[in-house]
Amino acid sequence: MSQGVQVVGLYVHELDEALTFYVNKLGLEKDNDVKQGDYRWLTVRVPGESVEISLETPGPPLHDEATAEQLRELITKGAMNGLVFLA
């Protein structure tokens, strides 16, 4: 039985650029930043909160190139899911 949300995924074009935005502009804190070969796993969170926001770039090992390209186009159009922050 599910008891809550721990991680929410958000696709971005570039991890370091997204990290700078979420930390320096929105005031979130970096949580996990793990490299596994060519794959990088990166999360941020609202200070004091437990829910992590996983910043992900489309591509291997999660997606083949055709799918990754479709996702990049949707990100560019603003058609992917977003987040709503409370002030």
Backbone as CSV, one residue per row, in Angstrom:
resi,resn,N_x,N_y,N_z,CA_x,CA_y,CA_z,C_x,C_y,C_z
1,MET,0.842,-1.181,0.000,0.000,0.000,0.000,0.884,1.239,0.000
2,SER,0.654,2.133,-0.929,1.434,3.351,-1.048,1.157,4.286,0.130
3,GLN,2.214,4.893,0.651,2.087,5.793,1.800,2.485,7.228,1.487
4,GLY,2.851,7.497,0.231,3.249,8.850,-0.117,4.143,8.861,-1.336
5,VAL,4.686,10.018,-1.634,5.558,10.199,-2.784,6.976,10.472,-2.282
6,GLN,7.959,9.791,-2.866,9.351,9.991,-2.474,10.139,10.722,-3.553
7,VAL,9.897,10.369,-4.845,10.644,10.963,-5.951,9.692,11.315,-7.082
8,VAL,9.865,12.516,-7.623,9.109,12.975,-8.789,10.110,13.246,-9.894
9,GLY,9.876,12.697,-11.092,10.797,12.880,-12.207,10.439,14.086,-13.060
10,LEU,11.462,14.770,-13.549,11.278,15.924,-14.412,12.350,15.882,-15.496
11,TYR,11.926,15.849,-16.763,12.879,15.839,-17.867,13.402,17.240,-18.148
12,VAL,14.696,17.329,-18.387,15.359,18.595,-18.686,16.311,18.372,-19.860
13,HIS,16.725,19.468,-20.495,17.675,19.358,-21.607,19.094,19.075,-21.132
14,GLU,19.504,19.729,-20.060,20.904,19.637,-19.631,20.954,19.664,-18.102
15,LEU,21.593,18.670,-17.511,21.566,18.519,-16.055,22.231,19.664,-15.304
16,ASP,23.414,20.077,-15.701,24.103,21.136,-14.950,23.353,22.463,-15.035
17,GLU,22.804,22.760,-16.193,22.005,23.985,-16.353,20.757,23.919,-15.473
18,ALA,20.090,22.776,-15.458,18.896,22.604,-14.625,19.254,22.688,-13.140
19,LEU,20.366,22.079,-12.759,20.805,22.128,-11.363,21.052,23.570,-10.928
20,THR,21.732,24.333,-11.752,21.983,25.746,-11.448,20.674,26.501,-11.277
21,PHE,19.726,26.275,-12.167,18.429,26.952,-12.091,17.690,26.597,-10.803
22,TYR,17.545,25.308,-10.522,16.751,24.897,-9.366,17.410,25.263,-8.039
23,VAL,18.744,25.259,-7.992,19.442,25.595,-6.748,19.635,27.106,-6.613
24,ASN,20.193,27.753,-7.627,20.535,29.175,-7.514,19.355,30.110,-7.728
25,LYS,18.406,29.744,-8.555,17.260,30.621,-8.833,16.055,30.317,-7.948
26,LEU,15.768,29.015,-7.724,14.575,28.646,-6.956,14.867,28.323,-5.496
27,GLY,16.144,28.166,-5.130,16.500,27.940,-3.738,16.379,26.511,-3.250
28,LEU,16.286,25.552,-4.180,16.273,24.155,-3.773,17.683,23.729,-3.414
29,GLU,17.820,22.562,-2.784,19.145,22.065,-2.448,19.434,20.783,-3.217
30,LYS,20.705,20.625,-3.608,21.113,19.406,-4.298,21.100,18.271,-3.296
31,ASP,20.571,17.129,-3.718,20.530,15.967,-2.833,21.478,14.889,-3.351
32,ASN,21.067,14.132,-4.336,21.907,13.072,-4.898,22.498,13.514,-6.223
33,ASP,23.755,13.196,-6.449,24.412,13.444,-7.724,25.355,12.274,-7.942
34,VAL,24.879,11.259,-8.658,25.582,9.991,-8.786,25.833,9.688,-10.259
35,LYS,27.059,9.302,-10.588,27.379,8.854,-11.940,27.545,7.349,-11.919
36,GLN,26.883,6.702,-12.888,27.018,5.263,-13.090,27.389,5.070,-14.555
37,GLY,28.679,5.017,-14.834,29.133,4.983,-16.221,28.797,6.311,-16.875
38,ASP,28.097,6.260,-18.012,27.687,7.479,-18.713,26.384,8.043,-18.172
39,TYR,25.720,7.311,-17.299,24.425,7.744,-16.768,24.635,8.542,-15.486
40,ARG,23.956,9.664,-15.375,24.036,10.504,-14.179,22.658,10.588,-13.545
41,TRP,22.607,10.373,-12.262,21.378,10.416,-11.484,21.461,11.613,-10.549
42,LEU,20.549,12.576,-10.704,20.631,13.848,-9.991,19.280,14.187,-9.388
43,THR,19.270,14.522,-8.094,18.028,14.954,-7.459,18.245,16.236,-6.679
44,VAL,17.175,17.015,-6.579,17.132,18.216,-5.755,15.889,18.121,-4.883
45,ARG,15.830,18.964,-3.872,14.656,18.974,-2.999,14.474,20.353,-2.381
46,VAL,13.239,20.615,-1.978,12.954,21.821,-1.212,13.607,21.632,0.155
47,PRO,14.378,22.604,0.648,15.019,22.451,1.960,14.009,22.057,3.038
48,GLY,14.357,21.033,3.803,13.504,20.566,4.886,12.427,19.580,4.464
49,GLU,12.268,19.349,3.172,11.256,18.408,2.671,11.913,17.087,2.303
50,SER,11.128,16.021,2.262,11.682,14.705,1.949,11.506,14.297,0.496
51,VAL,10.588,14.908,-0.231,10.347,14.529,-1.624,11.496,15.031,-2.496
52,GLU,12.064,14.120,-3.284,13.150,14.461,-4.194,12.593,14.710,-5.587
53,ILE,13.207,15.631,-6.308,12.880,15.894,-7.705,14.051,15.359,-8.519
54,SER,13.787,14.325,-9.302,14.813,13.722,-10.123,14.884,14.464,-11.453
55,LEU,16.020,15.094,-11.731,16.234,15.787,-12.991,16.851,14.785,-13.959
56,GLU,16.172,14.546,-15.072,16.586,13.498,-15.993,16.687,14.038,-17.412
57,THR,17.704,13.593,-18.133,17.815,13.922,-19.548,17.415,12.699,-20.359
58,PRO,16.638,12.890,-21.417,16.252,11.764,-22.263,17.470,11.147,-22.952
59,GLY,17.506,9.842,-22.984,18.595,9.142,-23.663,18.933,7.846,-22.966
60,PRO,19.986,7.171,-23.456,20.387,5.900,-22.873,20.809,6.077,-21.416
61,PRO,20.618,5.137,-20.558,20.093,3.798,-20.828,18.566,3.709,-20.735
62,LEU,17.902,4.832,-20.485,16.457,4.794,-20.291,15.668,4.792,-21.590
63,HIS,16.205,5.419,-22.638,15.470,5.562,-23.893,16.375,5.290,-25.081
64,ASP,15.778,4.742,-26.148,16.524,4.668,-27.401,16.562,6.071,-28.007
65,GLU,17.386,6.280,-29.037,17.585,7.629,-29.574,16.315,8.227,-30.165
66,ALA,15.488,7.416,-30.809,14.248,7.941,-31.401,13.304,8.457,-30.317
67,THR,13.173,7.715,-29.248,12.318,8.141,-28.133,12.899,9.367,-27.449
68,ALA,14.224,9.368,-27.254,14.886,10.503,-26.621,14.664,11.784,-27.433
69,GLU,14.743,11.690,-28.737,14.534,12.863,-29.588,13.097,13.375,-29.464
70,GLN,12.133,12.464,-29.428,10.735,12.873,-29.245,10.553,13.581,-27.907
71,LEU,11.172,13.057,-26.859,11.072,13.686,-25.548,11.732,15.059,-25.532
72,ARG,12.882,15.189,-26.174,13.553,16.501,-26.245,12.674,17.529,-26.958
73,GLU,11.986,17.100,-28.015,11.078,18.007,-28.721,9.924,18.435,-27.815
74,LEU,9.388,17.506,-27.034,8.295,17.841,-26.113,8.765,18.781,-25.005
75,ILE,9.986,18.581,-24.515,10.542,19.489,-23.504,10.634,20.893,-24.088
76,THR,11.147,21.005,-25.310,11.298,22.293,-25.972,9.957,22.994,-26.131
77,LYS,8.908,22.235,-26.419,7.563,22.797,-26.594,6.887,23.116,-25.269
78,GLY,7.468,22.672,-24.160,6.834,22.878,-22.861,5.673,21.932,-22.626
79,ALA,5.679,20.806,-23.315,4.551,19.888,-23.262,4.741,18.750,-22.246
80,MET,5.839,18.773,-21.495,6.058,17.737,-20.486,5.458,18.202,-19.153
81,ASN,5.299,17.264,-18.234,4.766,17.601,-16.916,5.654,18.616,-16.220
82,GLY,5.059,19.395,-15.365,5.807,20.377,-14.594,5.582,20.179,-13.111
83,LEU,6.052,21.113,-12.341,5.903,21.087,-10.888,5.218,22.366,-10.435
84,VAL,4.507,22.275,-9.339,3.883,23.456,-8.740,4.446,23.596,-7.329
85,PHE,5.070,24.725,-7.058,5.644,24.992,-5.744,4.737,25.918,-4.960
86,LEU,4.644,25.689,-3.665,3.899,26.579,-2.780,4.849,27.637,-2.239
87,ALA,4.355,28.847,-2.114,5.188,29.928,-1.585,4.926,30.128,-0.118
